[in-house]
Amino acid sequence: MKAITLKSFGPPENMAIGDWEKPMPGQGEILVKVHATAVNRADTLQRQGKYPPPKGASEIMGLELAGEVESLGPDCKKWKKGDFVCGLLPGGGYAEYAIIHENLALPIPKGLTIAEAAAIPEVFLTAFQAIDWLAKLKQGEKILIHAGASGVGTAGIQIAREKGAEIFITASAGKHAICQQLGANHTIDYKSKAFEEEVHRFTQGRGVNVIVDFIAAPYFQQNLNALSFDGRMVMLALMGSPKTNSINLGPILRKRLKIMGSTLRARTLDYKIRLSEDLKNFAWPLFESGKLKPIIDTTFSWEDAAEAHHYMEANKNTGKIVLRIT
Ligand SMILES: NC(=O)c1ccc[n+]([C@@H]2O[C@H](COP(=O)([O-])OP(=O)(O)OC[C@H]3O[C@@H](n4cnc5c(N)ncnc54)[C@H](OP(=O)(O)O)[C@@H]3O)[C@@H](O)[C@H]2O)c1
């Protein structure tokens, strides 16, 4: 089969479509003809040699897919050849064919295109895990979602909106309008304002109940200060920096804060299956009624994967970047 291969770790130009062995579905697995996948930051790190795939996962980049079931491994009962599915992968999406466990594959929500379905798994599962499973956001609570216009951010705003929360986001000013359309109540241009001060201004000093963070060290002190009593923060990335010198940890004690971290890729298969099933129960009716939308910034042909990686690395996207395989 054809797949996106790497000459060596390095810049986007090191990617090229080449030959790769077609995978064989094992027990409980299905082989999917990939119609579309999507770009994630993890792919750009993997391309640079900074984020190796977990043990046993495909060496090919690509954490999600949407496509058509091609064949079934032993004992597969859930799907048949020709069914259309989408789902989360530990790797292998940048290819003509990929393997996914039959219980991790989800039906494509009715009314959505293949490209839209490819834009769902990674960011909606990540945002749902952070907001619902980890932070346990409740109706009427206040949530601050950093990088609000990112793939995970645009999914998170919509999930928080459906849960009845008051939503604060940080993003570049040019990306605020889409965040407002999706349901953000307060938008903060982190480049011109200290978000901690804006949160306190909007909340009369009370702070927010939940924060979803991707920036880590440069935001850590402001995040602690912006959380309310019994506040919860989920850290999902280290985009700013992982290391910090002087932090006042007092707010963690004083305000009884919970600081959590998570990476989805390293979770067990069983965890990912339960999370996917739970997201399906919550989100599929909302996708099918048009209340939730996968937000796609741009769709590239996989022949232009290098351009797609440059686009993400320049922070140009609002929502997802999809790669069309066929
Ligand atoms: N832990 C997990 O399970 C998990 C799962 C999925 C993704 N992630 C991580 O979550 C992050 C977001 O992923 P994504 O695919 O949604 O990203 P994305 O769509 O590429 O968006 C990232 C956005 O973050 C903003 N940003 C970048 N650097 C920043 C900085 N230093 N300070 C403030 N804002 C910054 C930029 O928007 P502005 O123009 O608004 O600055 C950028 O467009 C990535 O780091 C990804 O690796 C983690």
The ligand as an ORCA input file, in Angstrom:
! r2SCAN-3c Opt
* xyz 0 1
  N      -2.900     15.205     26.138
  C      -3.658     14.755     25.163
  O      -4.297     13.709     25.276
  C      -3.746     15.539     23.879
  C      -4.588     15.122     22.841
  C      -4.698     15.932     21.697
  C      -3.931     17.074     21.591
  N      -3.081     17.398     22.601
  C      -2.245     18.604     22.532
  O      -3.083     19.696     22.687
  C      -2.536     20.810     21.989
  C      -3.599     21.373     21.074
  O      -3.811     20.439     20.039
  P      -4.631     20.844     18.747
  O      -4.516     19.767     17.748
  O      -5.986     21.238     19.176
  O      -3.763     22.120     18.325
  P      -3.939     23.139     17.119
  O      -5.251     22.993     16.462
  O      -2.712     23.028     16.323
  O      -3.954     24.573     17.865
  C      -2.951     25.002     18.711
  C      -3.144     26.509     18.946
  O      -2.572     26.834     20.201
  C      -2.203     28.193     20.185
  N      -0.837     28.289     20.734
  C       0.266     27.691     20.241
  N       1.323     27.969     21.017
  C       0.874     28.741     22.014
  C       1.474     29.346     23.142
  N       2.776     29.190     23.415
  N       0.713     30.097     23.962
  C      -0.593     30.231     23.734
  N      -1.245     29.667     22.673
  C      -0.510     28.937     21.830
  C      -2.278     28.668     18.730
  O      -3.467     29.445     18.558
  P      -3.471     31.043     18.734
  O      -3.347     31.620     17.368
  O      -4.784     31.330     19.380
  O      -2.292     31.374     19.570
  C      -2.411     27.367     17.962
  O      -3.106     27.515     16.748
  C      -1.311     20.307     21.256
  O      -0.158     20.616     21.984
  C      -1.533     18.804     21.219
  O      -0.328     18.086     21.134
  C      -2.979     16.667     23.731
*
